[in-house]
Amino acid sequence: MFVAAINPVKHVQRWMAPTLVLIPVFAALTLPLSAQPQRGGMPRTQRHEGHHDIFQLEEAWRNAVLKGDVAAMDSLLSDDYIGISTRGTLLTKEQTLARLRSGRAHYTSLVLSDRKVRFYGTTALVTSSAQATGTNADGEDISGGFRYTRVYVRNAQGKWKIVSFEASRIRVSGGQR
């Protein structure tokens, strides 16, 4: 009886060759799909509702600033909120509410424009421009244009809360502001 010896290396090589050719083909076909912009994993109707919710919260924030409404601001901010002022000062929720409560800074006008909202799962990122008119705690004019970023996170109860805010003054070419 004759028994043929099978070379296991050649057997595996013959089986693997077609598979190795398919790996780059599969990668080439799926890469464009993974490179597409993410929509935050939200269906279109939820994104639309999310935009509506965030726009309403942005208006509630604007009104709280203009009216010095501490209770409204308290309900908007998360407990671990951190804000960064136009001067680079870090502010906690408590510090932000204390500043609002003092009434020392006063805004008479706050017009928001160029607002963009993007969703990343349970996080919403808002960028916008603001034209503000008002005075600071020392009575100095703080009017001008600003750009800001505000971050909202949907909490376990399904409510959007502001977790972060940063504002920067828009510098006018050749001006001091």
Beta strands, then each sheet from edge to edge (+ up, - down):
strand 1: 77-84
strand 2: 90-92
strand 3: 106-120
strand 4: 123-135
strand 5: 144-154
strand 6: 160-169
sheet 1: 2+ 1- 6- 5+ 4- 3+
end
